């Protein structure tokens, strides 16, 4: 088989629509806010494209993620063919559902990055990288809407990476909903004040944590006209209340991509993203 080679014309910035071109993928049946959110917080020199994975009869099961893990390579190759400078995979469960382990996921991301000459980052592993970068050791996890086997997999992945998880639980464990079915019926979107209340609950359970985490890509109807907003929009407010960093799977993924591109947000963000310095204005 002929080794992959990225088209030479992408090495010339004049051939690209944007100086920094970013591609995102997300699980099937999830309209993903990542391309919109990332673009809003980026310099004008950034362009973003999204591509949903396609799996017939997808039902959000972990075994379906593992079975279709090869679709991530298809995504990276597609984006590389179109001149993308960095790729991001949205969906925190894919790293632990793969069964590859922490080092296996690290090697998988590096393998695809090298093969297609395009950096590839996964949300679940980006959180590990972000915590290590910020010298955070003790964490507590706001598992939000995640089903028990989802967030328990995240806890195991974090512990394998060497972090001390002091407490973890979803909205049912926290007492905001009676059943997981009630949570699922919200289709990942919740009342705006639940962001603050749920984090305050987690902070009470683990006051000695170095940082507070939130699983997945939870949405809170807290924006103008009650538009759904992910933790990336709420991190400044939450950190001011908690007095500690808030690391989410969205801000970790965006941080990792921006770190690769050597750019920084143009918006006011929390501690993690504010640690970046734009060097390629």
Order of alpha helices (4+ residues) and beta strands (2+ residues): beta-alpha-beta-alpha-alpha-beta-alpha-alpha-beta-alpha-beta-alpha-beta-alpha-beta-alpha-beta-beta-beta-alpha-beta-alpha-alpha
